[in-house]
Structure formats: structure tokens, C-alpha cells
């Protein structure tokens, strides 16, 4: 709108100057989750001010396909209420639905989330609720991909939406023994400042069961034999492997050092002893693996 445009233009000039003078912060304890610092917080806060000047509600609830790319500043294209969330699955199978929450307030917004009406009571045990964090990358293209569990506040899940941003909520279901049927429930979203919005939920359970162990060999270069690959450390390795197994990963990968360097004599016989400690320790972490994969990275020699 034209009335506040001059004020917004002046504020934009300030954050532009701050952006041009920006220097990389100390990396100690740094997390690449948007907003990453005070400047980025103020840029998103300015966007929230524009949304308020346009008469948009403090909290907008909307949805999109769960695999569609989402930017932190995305907003719904229409003011229409969100479509019902619909999830189709078998028992023992992970499936998810999503909703998006857009905050036009000047400060972070906290929203209590509760799923009601499904078998098992409110927020049933076969449901996991996760906040989708927008994370910066080395290519300077942020992605909304990280899925940490949403914190609990009493019986509810607590979702925090920074000012001027959209946060997606990932609702993951894995029932074990629900009778095949169509179940209807509600996703209740209550702001700390008051007021509740409701999104309808439909859970369709088919008369099939996903197998406990799959014939598909599933892996993904996690290189869990070491303590320094792709963010795996001594402290988090056990949790990472447990998480991968929960999602049917059964073909782990190791790096070259796990395939021990052996000395060979002139007749081609291996000189003993050979140290297989790293390989043995890795195998113990995956006792039920269907295959063990090793990336030797040989280069020009073997």
C-alpha cells in the first residue's frame, strides 16, 4: 500500500547497508538455521511488517504437497482455508502429511499443536510431529529439509515460527495394528496469544502390512564406519544408525580405510597379521544388514 511505502523503503535501505557491511560471524556454536543472525532476523521482520500493512492475518495456515520445495518467505497464494490433510498407508509403514504456518507478527510466534479424534487419543503414539527447519547450504541456497522432533509442552507439541517466515510442520504416522478403515480427526493449532485454527485430517489405513524387513537394499553413503564423515561423530553415531534402521536402511556404507591395507608377498599371499578392527566394529553396528558396501576410492591403483 502507498501510505507506509516510504517508511518501508527507508527501513529497506538500512538493512541493505547492513547487508553490504556484513562480516561472517564466529563459527563457534554456529547453526545454519534461518534466521542465522540478527540481521537476517530483521530482514524477515521487515517482511512481516509488509504483510501486516497488506492486512494479512497474524497467522496463516495453509498447505502444499509435502515434497514441493518451500522457501522460508513463501506465503499462500489465496486467503482460502487449508485443504484437509489426507494420509494413506498400511500398518507398519511411515507416511506423512504437512501444513504450513506463516507468521506476520513482529516477534516469533509459538503455536500449540494437538491432533484429536484419531484412535489412541490426542496425539496418538503412532504419530511423530516434526518442525521443518530451513537450513543454509554451502551453495547459499537455503532448503527446508531438516526434520527435528517438535518439542512438547505438556500434552501438546510446540511449534515456533520466526517473524516473517513460514514454518512447515511434518506429521509422520506409523500405526502398528489399526483396523483397516478411514479415520477422521483434527489438527488443532492454538496460539499462545489466544485463538485456535483447525485443519481437518483423514487417515486411511489399508488392509495390508508393511514388512518388518524389506527385500529392497536401501542405503545412502552414510559411511558409519568412521567418526568424521557427513556429520557423524562419536557422540551421535548410535542415534544416527538407530534412526536409519527405523526407516528401513539395511545396506550401510563404509569408507576405504575399513577395507584394511594388507601387505602382499611376491607370491600374492597376504602377510599376517592384518588389523581388521575398524571393519569388525562397523559390522557389529549393522548385524542384520542385507549387504555391506565399501567405497574404496582407489584412484589409479588397486
C-alpha positions in Angstrom: 0.0 0.0 0.0 1.3 3.5 -0.8 0.9 5.1 2.7 3.6 3.1 4.5 5.7 2.6 1.4 8.2 5.4 2.3 8.8 4.0 5.8 9.4 0.5 4.4 11.7 1.9 1.7 13.8 3.7 4.4 13.9 0.6 6.5 14.9 -1.5 3.5 17.8 0.9 2.8 19.1 0.4 6.4 19.1 -3.4 6.1 20.7 -3.1 2.7 23.5 -1.1 4.1 23.9 -3.6 7.0 24.0 -6.4 4.4 26.7 -4.8 2.4 28.8 -4.3 5.6 28.1 -7.8 6.9 31.0 -9.9 8.1 31.0 -13.6 8.7 30.3 -14.4 12.4 32.4 -16.5 14.7 31.7 -20.1 13.8 31.8 -21.4 17.4 28.4 -22.9 18.1 27.1 -21.6 14.8 23.9 -23.2 13.4 22.9 -22.7 9.8 19.2 -22.5 10.6 17.4 -19.4 9.3 17.4 -16.8 10.6 21.1 -17.2 11.2 21.7 -13.9 12.9 20.2 -10.5 14.0 20.5 -9.0 10.5 18.6 -11.9 8.9 16.0 -11.7 11.7 15.4 -8.1 11.0 15.1 -8.7 7.2 12.3 -11.3 7.8 10.8 -9.0 10.4 10.5 -6.3 7.7 8.7 -8.7 5.5 6.3 -9.4 8.4 5.7 -5.6 8.6 4.8 -5.6 4.9 2.3 -8.5 5.4 0.6 -6.6 8.2 0.4 -3.5 6.1 -1.3 -5.6 3.5 -3.9 -6.6 6.0 -2.8 -10.2 6.2 -3.6 -12.2 9.4 -1.0 -12.7 12.1 -1.1 -16.5 11.5 -1.9 -18.1 8.1 -2.4 -21.8 8.0 -2.1 -23.4 4.5 -0.8 -26.5 2.8 1.0 -27.8 -0.3 2.3 -31.1 -1.5 4.8 -32.4 1.1 7.6 -32.9 -1.5 7.2 -29.4 -3.0 10.1 -27.1 -2.3 9.3 -24.5 0.3 11.2 -21.2 0.8 11.2 -19.6 4.2 9.4 -16.5 2.9 6.7 -18.4 1.0 3.1 -17.5 1.7 -0.3 -18.8 0.5 -1.4 -17.6 -2.9 -5.1 -17.2 -1.7 -6.8 -16.5 1.6 -8.8 -19.7 1.3 -8.7 -22.1 4.3 -6.3 -25.0 4.1 -7.3 -28.2 2.4 -7.8 -31.2 4.7 -4.6 -33.2 5.4 -5.0 -36.7 4.0 -2.7 -39.7 4.6 -3.0 -43.1 3.1 -0.9 -46.0 4.5 -0.5 -49.6 5.7 0.1 -50.7 9.2 3.9 -50.6 10.0 4.5 -48.0 7.2 5.7 -44.4 7.6 3.6 -41.8 5.7 3.3 -38.1 6.3 1.1 -35.1 5.8 2.2 -31.4 6.1 0.8 -28.0 7.0 2.5 -24.6 6.7 2.3 -21.8 9.3 3.1 -18.2 8.3 3.8 -15.6 10.9 3.1 -11.9 10.2 3.8 -10.7 13.8 6.8 -8.7 14.7 8.1 -11.4 17.1 8.4 -15.2 16.9 5.1 -16.9 17.3 4.5 -20.0 19.4 1.7 -22.4 18.4 0.5 -25.4 20.4 -0.4 -28.3 18.1 -2.7 -31.2 19.0 -4.1 -34.0 16.8 -7.5 -35.1 18.1 -10.2 -37.6 17.0 -8.0 -40.5 15.9 -7.8 -43.9 17.6 -5.4 -43.8 20.6 -6.4 -40.4 21.9 -5.0 -37.0 21.4 -1.5 -37.0 19.7 -1.6 -40.8 19.5 1.6 -42.8 20.0 1.9 -43.7 16.3 2.3 -40.0 15.4 5.5 -38.0 15.3 5.3 -34.2 14.8 8.4 -32.5 13.4 9.3 -28.9 12.7 10.8 -28.4 9.2 13.8 -26.1 9.7 15.1 -24.0 6.8 18.9 -24.6 6.7 21.6 -22.7 4.8 23.9 -24.6 2.4 27.4 -24.1 1.0 25.7 -23.1 -2.3 23.9 -20.2 -0.5 20.6 -21.7 -1.4 18.6 -22.5 1.8 16.5 -25.6 1.9 13.6 -26.5 4.1 14.6 -30.1 4.8 15.7 -30.7 8.4 13.1 -32.6 10.4 13.9 -32.5 14.2 11.1 -33.7 16.5 8.9 -30.8 17.7 9.3 -30.1 21.4 6.5 -31.0 23.8 4.7 -28.5 26.0 2.6 -30.7 28.3 0.4 -32.8 26.1 0.8 -30.6 23.1 3.5 -30.1 20.5 5.1 -26.6 20.4 5.9 -25.1 17.0 7.9 -21.8 16.9 7.6 -19.6 13.7 10.1 -16.7 13.4 8.7 -13.4 12.4 8.2 -13.0 8.7 8.8 -16.7 8.0 6.8 -19.8 7.1 7.5 -23.0 9.1 6.2 -26.3 7.8 5.0 -29.0 10.2 5.6 -32.6 9.2 3.1 -35.1 10.6 4.5 -38.6 10.4 2.3 -41.6 11.0 3.3 -45.3 11.6 0.4 -47.3 13.0 1.1 -50.9 14.0 -2.3 -52.5 14.5 -5.1 -50.2 13.5 -8.1 -51.9 11.8 -8.4 -51.1 8.1 -10.7 -48.1 7.9 -11.0 -44.4 7.2 -10.5 -42.3 10.3 -11.2 -38.6 10.6 -9.5 -36.2 13.1 -8.5 -32.6 13.6 -5.3 -30.7 13.8 -5.8 -28.0 16.4 -3.5 -25.0 16.3 -3.7 -22.7 19.3 -1.6 -19.5 19.5 -0.1 -18.5 22.8 -1.8 -15.2 22.4 -5.2 -17.0 22.0 -7.3 -18.3 19.2 -7.5 -21.7 17.6 -7.5 -22.7 14.0 -8.5 -26.2 12.9 -7.3 -28.3 9.9 -9.3 -31.4 9.1 -7.4 -34.7 9.0 -8.2 -38.0 7.2 -6.2 -41.2 7.9 -6.8 -44.1 5.5 -5.5 -47.5 6.7 -5.4 -50.2 4.1 -5.8 -54.0 4.9 -2.1 -54.6 4.3 1.0 -54.6 6.5 4.4 -53.3 5.5 7.1 -55.9 6.1 9.4 -55.7 9.1 12.4 -56.4 6.9 12.4 -55.3 3.2 13.8 -57.1 0.2 14.9 -53.7 -1.2 18.5 -52.9 -0.4 18.4 -49.3 0.9 21.4 -47.3 1.7 22.8 -43.8 1.2 26.6 -43.2 1.7 26.3 -42.6 5.5 29.8 -44.1 6.0 29.1 -45.1 9.6 32.4 -46.9 10.0 34.1 -43.7 10.9 33.6 -40.8 13.2 34.1 -37.8 10.9 32.0 -38.4 7.7 28.9 -36.3 6.8 28.4 -35.0 10.3 28.6 -38.4 12.0 30.6 -38.2 15.3 31.4 -40.5 18.2 28.6 -38.7 20.1 25.8 -39.1 17.6 26.7 -42.2 15.7 24.5 -44.6 17.7 21.5 -42.2 17.3 22.1 -41.8 13.6 22.3 -45.6 13.0 19.2 -46.2 15.1 17.3 -43.6 13.1 18.4 -45.1 9.7 17.3 -48.6 10.8 13.9 -47.3 11.8 13.4 -46.1 8.2 14.5 -49.5 6.7 18.1 -48.7 5.8 19.7 -52.1 5.6 22.7 -51.6 3.3 25.3 -49.5 5.1 28.3 -47.9 3.5 31.9 -47.8 4.8 34.8 -45.8 3.6 38.1 -47.1 2.2 40.0 -47.3 5.5 37.6 -50.0 6.7 38.9 -52.3 3.9 42.2 -52.7 5.7 45.5 -52.1 3.8 47.2 -55.5 3.5 50.8 -56.3 2.7 51.3 -59.0 0.0 54.4 -61.0 -0.6 55.9 -61.9 -4.0 53.6 -65.0 -4.3 50.5 -62.9 -3.7 49.9 -64.2 -0.2 48.7 -61.7 2.5 51.2 -61.1 5.2 49.7 -61.7 8.6 48.5 -60.3 11.0 46.0 -57.9 9.4 44.3 -55.3 11.5 40.5 -55.6 10.8 39.4 -53.7 13.9 37.6 -50.9 12.1 35.8 -53.3 9.7 34.8 -55.6 12.6 33.5 -52.7 14.7 31.4 -51.4 11.7 29.9 -54.9 11.1 28.8 -55.1 14.7 26.8 -51.9 14.3 24.8 -53.5 11.5 24.2 -57.1 12.4 21.1 -57.5 10.2 22.4 -55.7 7.1 21.4 -57.4 3.7 24.7 -56.1 2.1 27.8 -54.3 3.3 29.1 -51.6 0.8 32.6 -50.2 0.9 33.7 -47.2 -1.2 37.3 -47.9 -1.8 38.1 -44.7 -3.7 41.1 -46.4 -5.4 42.1 -43.7 -7.8 44.6 -45.1 -10.4 45.7 -48.1 -8.4 44.3 -51.0 -6.5 
